[in-house]
Amino acid sequence: FNEMKELFPDPYFHLGGDEFGGWGQVDSFMKEHNLTSQNDLRAYFWKQITDLIHPKLPVFWEEVFQIKENLKVIPKGSVFQAWMSRGPLSNFVTQGFHGLLSAGWYLDRQSPTGAGHYFWGDTYYDFRNNEPLGSIAQDKADLVFGGEACMWAEQVDAEALDQRIWPKASGTGEKLYAPQNGGGSMGSIQKFRCVLARRGIGAWPMNPSPPCDYP
């Protein structure tokens, strides 16, 4: 942790914390430290880790927020990242934490919002229309830092990587840099896809999409 703190000067440190299943048999350790439940043990763990990365602030996946014991030891100003749905984002900021959105921006899924599409490229529209601030009170909006499009590799290799990411990821960029409820146009995404193609990036063609003008 000390090595990573020196390598990266930014003030945040992503600690993960998602899809955690438990530690198994650690009864003697829990008894020694007066921990009466697995949730107490988790809070103990996060207290040790957040102390290690101080003065950096931690970033966690949303599961860490779900354990109330964790919230007693996690420093204010920490960031929680919603990936299963947008709903938790409002809960994060209501309790004074910062929030990031990834739900609806999973690049490895054809239908990240469950809407369903025939064409992979059409997921761009889901990304562009995924509004982080939709359920956030106006006085809490500044606590939402933005979002992150995520690419997971379970069913992706080097041959498919470019097409899975582009141009869908640009929909996330448009949403995060546009005014609330704003976004780009079909013409702009078609042009951008051609820019990517001319640079040797195997971006998926949009449908309908005119052929790119290659130099």
Stockholm file with secondary structure:
# STOCKHOLM 1.0

chainA/1-215         FNEMKELFPDPYFHLGGDEFGGWGQVDSFMKEHNLTSQNDLRAYFWKQITDLIHPKLPVFWEEVFQIKENLKVIPKGSVFQAWMSRGPLSNFVTQGFHGLLSAGWYLDRQSPTGAGHYFWGDTYYDFRNNEPLGSIAQDKADLVFGGEACMWAEQVDAEALDQRIWPKASGTGEKLYAPQNGGGSMGSIQKFRCVLARRGIGAWPMNPSPPCDYP
#=GR chainA/1-215 SS CHHHHHHCCSSEEEEECCSCCCCCSCHHHHHHTTCCSHHHHHHHHHHHHHHHHTTSEEEEEHHHHTCHHHHTTSCTTCEEEECSCSHHHHHHHHTTCEEEECTTCBTTCSCTTSCCCSSGGGHHHHHHTCCTTTTCCGGGGGGEEEECCBCCCTTCCTTTHHHHHTTHHHHHHHHHHSCTTCCCCHHHHHHHHHHHHHTTCCCCCCSSCCCCCCC
#=GC SS_cons         CHHHHHHCCSSEEEEECCSCCCCCSCHHHHHHTTCCSHHHHHHHHHHHHHHHHTTSEEEEEHHHHTCHHHHTTSCTTCEEEECSCSHHHHHHHHTTCEEEECTTCBTTCSCTTSCCCSSGGGHHHHHHTCCTTTTCCGGGGGGEEEECCBCCCTTCCTTTHHHHHTTHHHHHHHHHHSCTTCCCCHHHHHHHHHHHHHTTCCCCCCSSCCCCCCC
//
